[in-house]
């Protein structure tokens, strides 16, 4: 071995002991003949002292050492006489070097590892092998490993078994584009990388596996953002002979045990639950951040009675008017409101943002004159408004209003300092609609997937009013981020055929897309259901990372590229020929 101990574990108990250490040079300081080096490995760093009076040979070599050199030293641990650092475990000791060996040299790093956050992310991603040396990045990967192990431990204890599902699969509609893999043996045929193991895990239930889990890689060819990657990991779980409450209970207990084991955090069970309809009404989104208030209020009834024609015409045409009380937000300037906030909601389709400030004398703005004293009183009561508050309104279609105000609410929470970064608010959103009507195509689409079970007491709505049908589905939300979702599945072939009919999926199309699952369901399918947790998103929140890329070892950029390996790349023509593929250049 190159070392007797890790650099970051030395403390006062080691004083007087001989140690051998190996690692990377974090910093080198020359103090008039005595050289100090901070030697780093994955556990932290120790200060190594090269004194010519102690070892002239070691000191000569130390003069040539630079940052990120890999070295091995042998020396004696002593107590520091000065510059004690109680913030790190090794801050009360130092190692007097007796010998040193340079194991490999390093070019000057393209960014300082101890000030990496001042560097552009693209540079960090290109030199990811350097970025991962940083303690913050190592801790992200370590906690990710520990959480994965803790979840596995819980599921193993609960008699789940881990089953691997195929990476090369048939392309099936999952809601996003597939990544396709051409087959060399079957001309013009393609495999698809899995968007999720949805169909396979249902087949495992039909197979009698009963309790399945997998920490599985999934792939979706979709536009990327801070919390999305083309390849990602999910904690995939499926069970037989269970109800919605059973699945929710398992997930709550798994998270409770895992967070206690890894982070020492104690969660309060059960997590709150909220219906989809309530969530949309109060927060404008199905993934609300409940760490702060600022709820949305529907004032369509009040607005329609006013003389403000903009509000009145929108309500008359089927739209709605909602508002939000930015508590103590009257200090925002007109420029803040009309430039910043109005521009912000326009991103989500809103054509304007109306506002009223609350003073000791009542409501103030250029639209107050269109509201009678009685209507103004109703607005104050509706928003429980007090002097110093700011009321903000959007009028449009329900989708635009909810999207605009839901996102504005979070922006206001940040600007007003209402969000506690150390707080963890879990929430279950349940009772999602079964269908979503696509106005463009004039047809129903499944909100989750076509195998989601309708609620038992609402089956008659499938014939009379499908749009009002609710499903046995559930999402788990943490601090305004959806970290998982699932449903009870359809196991009755009669109901499945009915759902396909409503989705305009004929027998031939159903057989082509889902044939192997439909075939399995005909051979004694148990009631079953499951959930998938977005492991990367969960870890991003737990680690308070700025983006999902910070908790993945080798992530892709928002353009889907790996700057370090330069993927994706072109391949030789003879390789394409083997796959019966020819590329075609297009303009632009």
C-alpha atoms as one frame of an Amber mdcrd trajectory, in Angstrom:
protein
   0.000   0.000   0.000   1.106   3.553  -0.680  -0.356   4.781   2.604  -1.017
   3.737   6.160  -3.858   6.237   6.639  -6.136   8.593   4.747  -5.221  12.280
   4.840  -8.510  13.510   6.273  -8.711  11.225   9.306  -5.605  12.324  11.219
  -6.312  14.041  14.525  -4.799  14.453  18.000  -4.903  10.684  18.609  -2.197
  10.297  15.935   0.302  12.642  17.611   3.674  10.944  17.849   2.867   8.282
  15.231   4.710   7.622  11.983   2.350   7.706   8.958   2.525   7.319   5.212
   0.143   9.425   3.149  -0.590   9.619  -0.584  -2.752  11.982  -2.558  -2.962
  15.205  -4.533  -1.377  18.536  -3.645  -4.160  21.004  -2.930  -1.933  23.978
  -2.020   1.783  24.693  -1.632   3.117  27.581   0.456   6.782  28.575   0.882
   7.356  30.428   4.150  10.980  31.486   3.913  12.587  28.092   3.646   9.875
  26.003   5.315   7.385  24.640   2.772   3.801  23.733   3.683   1.711  21.446
   1.496  -1.942  20.565   1.970  -2.178  16.935   0.846  -5.659  15.849  -0.207
  -7.482  12.584  -0.814 -11.167  11.685  -0.784 -11.437  12.067   3.014 -10.012
  15.596   3.291  -6.511  16.990   3.704  -3.615  17.198   6.117  -0.924  19.854
   6.360   2.539  18.458   5.591   5.635  20.438   6.655   8.927  20.236   4.732
  11.687  21.656   6.937  15.287  21.430   5.654  16.468  20.997   9.238  14.358
  17.850   9.450  14.999  16.384   5.970  17.040  18.264   3.423  16.301  15.775
   0.623  12.517  15.978   1.145  12.709  19.774   1.183  14.579  19.879  -2.137
  11.910  17.735  -3.799   9.127  19.817  -2.196  10.509  22.918  -3.918   9.559
  21.364  -7.284   6.069  20.237  -6.304   3.042  22.100  -7.640  -0.761  21.917
  -7.344  -2.372  18.582  -8.286   0.914  16.669  -8.286   0.383  13.172  -6.885
   2.853  12.473  -4.092   3.603  10.002  -1.352   5.099  11.141   1.953   6.333
   9.518   5.116   6.497  11.492   8.325   5.609  12.016  11.953   2.386  13.542
  13.279   2.884  16.438  15.703   0.591  18.988  17.325   0.340  22.391  15.697
   1.814  25.178  17.760  -0.054  27.896  15.862  -2.672  28.436  13.140  -4.941
  25.799  14.660  -8.039  25.211  12.511 -10.855  23.704  14.574 -13.200  23.635
  11.536 -11.544  20.540  10.039 -10.655  17.194  11.722  -6.935  17.600  10.908
  -6.747  21.234  12.008  -4.883  20.572  15.255  -2.063  18.469  13.782   0.517
  18.536  11.020   2.898  15.974   9.549   6.664  16.612   9.529   7.835  15.042
   6.271  10.828  12.703   6.373  10.632  11.424   2.782   8.590  12.399  -0.274
   8.130  10.773  -3.677   6.486  12.360  -6.717   4.197   9.698  -8.196   2.993
  11.836 -11.116   3.111  15.457 -12.209   0.223  17.673 -13.272  -0.258  20.427
 -15.789  -1.589  23.685 -14.349  -5.337  23.029 -13.835  -7.629  25.076 -16.136
  -9.527  26.267 -13.067  -8.661  26.494  -9.357 -10.245  23.495  -7.654 -10.809
  25.394  -4.418 -12.675  28.159  -6.288 -14.447  26.054  -8.914 -17.780  27.837
  -8.525 -16.170  30.955  -9.972 -15.469  28.991 -13.167 -17.874  28.455 -16.066
 -19.696  25.139 -15.845 -18.614  24.145 -19.357 -14.968  24.234 -18.239 -15.772
  22.107 -15.224 -17.637  19.593 -17.405 -14.836  19.396 -19.974 -12.368  18.636
 -17.193 -14.803  16.593 -15.141 -11.979  14.357 -13.861 -10.641  17.441 -12.076
 -14.044  18.721 -10.977 -14.774  15.389  -9.275 -11.679  15.826  -7.084 -13.421
  18.613  -5.225 -14.778  17.633  -1.772 -18.257  18.952  -2.627 -18.494  16.732
  -5.699 -17.152  13.709  -3.841 -19.701  14.258  -1.090 -22.477  14.398  -3.698
 -21.447  11.022  -5.097 -20.887   9.535  -1.644 -24.332  10.591  -0.409 -25.863
   9.310  -3.642 -24.223   5.922  -3.018 -25.322   5.877   0.616 -28.928   6.777
  -0.232 -29.040   4.063  -2.882 -27.730   1.534  -0.380 -30.160   2.680   2.325
 -33.121   2.343  -0.042 -31.955  -1.101  -1.136 -31.559  -2.142   2.505 -35.125
  -1.066   3.271 -36.620  -2.786   0.225 -34.635  -5.978   0.813 -35.863  -6.043
   4.403 -39.441  -5.666   3.143 -38.952  -8.743   0.883 -38.705  -6.912  -2.434
 -36.374  -8.450  -4.995 -34.278  -6.530  -7.506 -34.880  -7.669 -11.085 -33.069
  -6.216 -14.087 -35.192  -5.353 -17.106 -33.933  -5.048 -20.714 -32.044  -2.044
 -22.003 -32.785  -2.981 -25.617 -36.521  -2.969 -26.048 -39.345  -2.384 -28.512
 -40.275   1.244 -29.063 -43.537   1.989 -27.231 -45.237   5.359 -26.636 -44.229
   6.705 -23.220 -44.748  10.430 -23.736 -41.245  11.393 -24.902 -38.995  10.527
 -27.841 -37.151   7.214 -27.727 -33.436   6.843 -28.225 -33.232   4.311 -31.056
 -30.544   1.659 -31.538 -30.280   0.097 -35.022 -30.097  -3.694 -35.256 -27.278
  -5.156 -37.352 -28.982  -8.561 -37.589 -32.437  -7.278 -38.520 -32.299  -4.799
 -41.361 -34.335  -1.597 -40.908 -35.313  -2.660 -37.392 -34.510  -0.749 -34.224
 -34.357  -1.285 -30.515 -35.390   1.531 -28.196 -33.647   2.414 -24.961 -36.213
   2.312 -22.129 -37.942   5.495 -21.036 -38.995   3.436 -18.020 -39.483  -0.290
 -17.296 -43.258   0.285 -17.114 -44.460  -2.636 -19.222 -41.837  -5.062 -17.955
 -42.561  -4.394 -14.308 -46.267  -4.986 -14.908 -45.381  -8.279 -16.578 -43.292
  -9.166 -13.515 -46.433  -8.749 -11.419 -48.354 -11.065 -13.759 -45.422 -13.455
 -13.351 -45.975 -13.626  -9.602 -42.855 -11.705  -8.527 -45.146  -9.778  -6.130
 -42.598  -7.182  -4.926 -40.073  -5.799  -7.408 -37.582  -2.948  -7.327 -34.690
  -1.678  -9.400 -32.382   1.324  -9.412 -32.578   1.585 -13.158 -31.157   3.761
 -15.913 -33.792   5.329 -18.170 -33.470   7.343 -21.368 -35.602  10.089 -22.875
 -34.733  12.139 -25.932 -36.271  15.417 -24.787 -35.257  19.036 -24.328 -33.092
  19.409 -21.245 -33.091  21.796 -18.284 -31.527  22.125 -14.840 -33.382  19.119
 -13.382 -33.482  16.895 -16.492 -30.958  14.649 -18.256 -31.260  12.383 -21.327
 -30.145   9.451 -19.160 -31.256   9.316 -15.563 -31.782   6.941 -12.662 -35.071
   6.086 -11.037 -36.004   3.932  -8.076 -38.556   1.691  -9.750 -41.034  -0.187
  -7.549 -44.031  -2.408  -8.303 -46.249  -4.538  -6.035 -49.166  -6.931  -6.343
 -52.327  -7.157  -4.230 -51.991  -3.618  -2.911 -53.966  -0.385  -2.795 -52.801
   3.201  -3.195 -52.421   3.677   0.560 -50.096   0.668   0.758 -47.687   2.080
  -1.837 -47.704   5.504  -0.223 -46.921   3.949   3.162 -43.980   1.950   1.787
 -42.450   5.015   0.128 -42.872   7.177   3.221 -41.182   4.577   5.426 -38.395
   4.045   2.883 -37.658   7.772   2.757 -37.924   8.065   6.539 -35.392   5.293
   7.166 -33.045   6.334   4.348 -32.855  10.001   5.339 -32.351   9.079   8.975
 -29.517   6.692   8.048 -27.708   8.984   5.603 -28.506  12.507   6.818 -29.654
  11.995  10.396 -32.916  13.741   9.503 -36.169  12.800  11.176 -39.284  12.957
   9.028 -42.814  13.289  10.321 -45.155  10.636   8.922 -47.554  10.473   7.251
 -46.789  13.115   4.618 -49.652  15.543   3.861 -51.928  14.673   0.932 -53.692
  17.038  -1.420 -55.980  16.378  -4.348 -54.927  17.483  -7.807 -57.904  19.850
  -8.002 -57.049  21.479  -4.672 -53.400  21.832  -5.630 -54.250  23.516  -8.926
 -56.785  25.809  -7.257 -54.510  26.904  -4.399 -51.121  26.897  -6.093 -51.732
  26.721  -9.859 -49.519  23.631 -10.156 -49.572  19.937  -9.321 -46.145  20.222
  -7.653 -46.475  23.077  -5.159 -43.720  24.264  -2.858 -45.483  24.275   0.516
 -42.596  25.766   2.480 -44.294  29.158   2.246 -47.793  30.611   1.880 -48.828
  33.042  -0.911 -51.745  30.972  -2.195 -53.666  31.826  -5.346 -57.240  33.100
  -5.067 -59.866  32.883  -7.804 -61.626  36.242  -8.058 -63.521  35.612 -11.299
 -66.853  36.272  -9.559 -65.643  39.620  -8.171 -63.894  40.620 -11.399 -66.979
  39.940 -13.510 -68.970  42.459 -11.434 -66.418  45.229 -11.909 -66.307  47.832
 -14.688 -62.808  46.695 -15.682 -63.590  45.429 -19.171 -60.356  43.434 -19.562
 -61.358  41.193 -16.645 -65.020  41.093 -17.590 -64.504  40.044 -21.210 -62.093
  37.278 -20.283 -64.462  35.795 -17.705 -67.347  36.083 -20.151 -65.378  34.127
 -22.769 -64.673  31.247 -20.367 -61.413  32.434 -18.840 -60.641  33.077 -15.184
 -59.038  35.769 -13.030 -56.766  34.771 -10.188 -54.599  36.777  -7.873 -51.871
  36.430  -5.299 -51.129  38.506  -2.225 -47.408  39.275  -2.107 -47.381  39.903
   1.639 -45.569  43.119   2.553 -44.722  43.478  -1.131 -45.982  47.042  -1.516
 -42.356  48.131  -1.291 -41.840  46.790  -4.813 -41.532  49.687  -7.211 -43.691
  50.269 -10.263 -40.630  49.257 -12.304 -40.425  45.942 -10.402 -44.074  45.237
 -11.123 -44.482  46.508 -14.649 -41.069  45.511 -16.002 -39.753  42.551 -14.026
 -42.932  40.755 -12.903 -44.962  41.517 -16.027 -42.155  40.335 -18.298 -41.810
  37.222 -16.184 -45.462  36.125 -16.472 -45.374  36.802 -20.213 -43.046  33.804
 -20.507 -46.039  31.650 -19.570 -48.461  33.314 -21.981 -49.948  36.085 -19.816
 -50.566  39.307 -21.739 -50.432  41.491 -18.680 -50.240  41.714 -14.912 -52.710
  43.898 -13.011 -51.877  45.071  -9.497 -53.196  46.891  -6.423 -51.248  48.093
  -3.407 -52.867  48.015   0.025 -52.512  51.151   2.138 -54.115  52.436   5.326
 -56.686  54.136   3.089 -57.540  50.997   1.104 -56.562  49.827  -2.369 -54.421
  51.933  -4.699 -53.696  51.464  -8.424 -54.817  52.709 -11.815 -57.567  50.053
 -11.996 -59.094  50.537  -8.522 -61.545  53.097  -9.966 -63.253  50.262 -11.864
 -64.159  48.484  -8.605 -66.917  49.743  -6.321 -66.137  50.193  -2.604 -68.060
  46.975  -1.937 -66.002  45.007  -4.488 -62.798  46.481  -3.064 -63.889  45.313
   0.381 -64.501  41.820  -1.014 -61.006  41.757  -2.539 -59.421  42.766   0.771
 -61.367  40.041   2.582 -60.609  37.428  -0.103 -56.860  37.989   0.175 -56.866
  38.815   3.898 -54.969  41.896   2.771 -53.276  44.298   5.167 -51.530  47.634
   4.688 -48.178  47.038   2.991 -49.430  44.122   0.887 -49.364  43.899  -2.901
 -52.108  42.154  -4.891 -51.186  40.829  -8.330 -53.692  39.509 -10.893 -53.637
  37.550 -14.148 -56.669  37.070 -16.399 -56.594  34.471 -19.192 -57.373  30.823
 -19.838 -57.080  28.582 -16.751 -53.803  27.072 -17.988 -52.119  30.430 -18.638
 -53.366  31.894 -15.350 -52.195  28.895 -13.312 -48.831  28.594 -15.059 -48.136
  32.322 -14.739 -49.079  32.727 -11.099 -47.604  29.396  -9.973 -44.183  30.463
 -11.251 -44.603  34.066 -10.084 -45.445  32.725  -6.625 -42.062  30.991  -6.395
 -40.269  34.093  -7.684 -42.021  36.205  -5.053 -41.193  33.680  -2.334 -37.518
  34.010  -3.243 -37.584  37.824  -3.543 -39.416  38.210  -0.214 -37.147  35.721
   1.595 -40.006  33.403   2.500 -38.352  30.093   1.547 -36.358  28.257   4.214
 -33.587  26.371   2.338 -33.157  23.934   5.238 -36.802  22.902   5.288 -38.029
  19.707   3.618 -41.737  19.644   2.799 -42.942  16.379   1.303 -46.426  16.268
  -0.204 -48.560  13.659  -1.965 -50.718  14.967  -4.797 -53.460  12.431  -5.509
 -56.647  11.957  -7.544 -55.285  13.136 -10.875 -57.630  13.324 -13.864 -57.596
  10.155 -15.923 -57.610  12.045 -19.231 -56.493  15.334 -20.674 -58.338  16.616
 -23.744 -56.122  17.634 -26.656 -57.887  20.526 -28.361 -55.568  20.444 -31.366
 -56.146  16.759 -32.131 -59.683  16.661 -30.706 -59.027  13.547 -28.675 -58.398
  12.344 -25.129 -54.838  11.663 -23.965 -53.918   9.747 -20.797 -52.542  12.034
 -18.074 -50.161   9.271 -16.959 -50.306   6.248 -19.311 -53.090   4.102 -20.787
 -52.737   1.431 -18.064 -53.651   3.776 -15.191 -56.689   2.513 -13.295 -59.816
   4.689 -13.028 -61.337   5.049  -9.572 -63.779   2.201  -8.864 -66.651   4.492
  -7.909 -66.303   6.570 -11.103 -66.352   3.865 -13.779 -69.753   5.061 -15.032
 -68.118   8.391 -15.993 -66.163   6.603 -18.717 -69.439   6.474 -20.650 -71.105
   9.686 -19.525 -68.290  12.231 -18.959 -64.709  10.925 -19.353 -63.233  14.348
 -18.643 -64.436  14.132 -15.036 -62.896  10.691 -14.433 -60.242  10.541 -11.735
 -57.496   7.959 -11.544 -55.799   5.966  -8.813 -52.571   7.894  -9.337 -50.232
   9.836  -7.095 -47.164  12.063  -7.282 -44.739  12.771  -4.481 -43.433  16.338
  -4.315 -40.512  17.728  -2.329 -40.073  21.503  -2.023 -41.911  22.170  -5.264
 -40.184  19.458  -7.301 -41.922  16.281  -8.425 -39.588  13.496  -7.286 -41.811
  10.565  -8.174 -45.114   9.360  -9.516 -47.107   6.217 -10.002 -50.510   4.618
 -10.112 -52.588   1.537  -9.570 -52.684  -0.310 -12.901 -55.610  -1.746 -14.830
 -55.761  -5.522 -14.460 -59.300  -6.010 -15.841 -59.271  -6.533 -19.619 -62.789
  -5.090 -19.992 -61.755  -1.781 -18.441 -58.545  -1.774 -20.470 -60.481  -2.152
 -23.716 -62.758   0.712 -22.647 -59.767   2.985 -21.995 -58.249   2.113 -25.376
 -61.553   2.921 -27.034 -61.687   6.371 -25.404 -58.103   7.016 -26.513 -58.992
   6.034 -30.099 -56.602   3.082 -29.921 -58.012   0.248 -31.996 -57.302  -3.451
 -31.454 -54.672  -3.557 -34.185 -52.831  -0.503 -32.874 -53.033  -1.764 -29.280
 -51.615  -5.114 -30.334 -48.823  -3.450 -32.271 -47.806  -1.124 -29.412 -48.567
  -3.151 -26.288 -49.183  -6.684 -27.546 -46.858  -8.531 -25.184 -48.347  -6.819
 -22.113 -51.945  -7.319 -23.256 -51.183 -10.969 -23.883 -49.784 -11.324 -20.359
 -52.832  -9.639 -18.820 -55.046 -12.402 -20.222 -53.377 -15.028 -18.050 -54.499
 -14.127 -14.551 -53.283 -10.624 -13.719 -53.330  -9.633 -10.036 -54.309  -6.143
  -8.855 -51.037  -4.240  -8.885 -49.459  -0.821  -8.856 -46.205   0.975  -8.390
 -44.177   4.121  -8.428 -40.911   5.493  -9.808 -38.821   7.976  -7.839 -36.479
  10.290  -9.708 -33.290   9.453  -7.843 -31.219  12.253  -9.407 -33.810  14.930
  -8.607 -34.155  13.677  -5.044 -30.400  13.809  -4.507 -30.208  17.274  -6.098
 -32.598  18.600  -3.444 -31.046  16.713  -0.540 -27.570  17.935  -1.473 -28.814
  21.473  -2.195 -27.117  21.285  -5.576 -27.620  24.027  -8.143 -28.434  21.560
 -10.919 -28.948  17.864 -11.478 -25.572  17.765 -13.219 -23.808  18.307  -9.899
 -24.921  14.947  -8.507 -24.226  12.841 -11.623 -20.644  11.717 -12.196 -20.585
  12.292 -15.954 -23.621  14.350 -17.008 -24.647  15.858 -20.328 -25.028  19.564
 -21.026 -28.392  21.167 -21.817 -27.606  20.405 -25.472 -27.205  16.703 -24.660
 -23.443  16.601 -25.137 -20.625  15.294 -22.956 -17.886  17.911 -23.125 -15.297
  15.541 -21.678 -15.785  12.551 -24.022 -17.189  14.666 -26.891 -20.287  12.482
 -27.258 -22.276  12.290 -29.459 -19.846  11.840 -32.315 -19.798  10.726 -35.925
 -18.871   7.139 -36.800 -17.062   5.711 -39.851 -19.111   4.976 -42.975 -18.268
   1.273 -42.878 -19.800   1.042 -39.407 -22.973   2.700 -40.692 -23.019   0.386
 -43.692 -23.106  -2.640 -41.399 -26.276  -1.187 -39.888 -27.839  -0.333 -43.264
 -27.784   3.364 -42.385 -26.947   6.277 -44.628 -26.794   9.844 -43.355 -28.298
  12.681 -45.350 -27.076  16.267 -45.075 -29.811  18.875 -44.820 -29.637  22.624
 -45.208 -29.333  24.514 -41.945
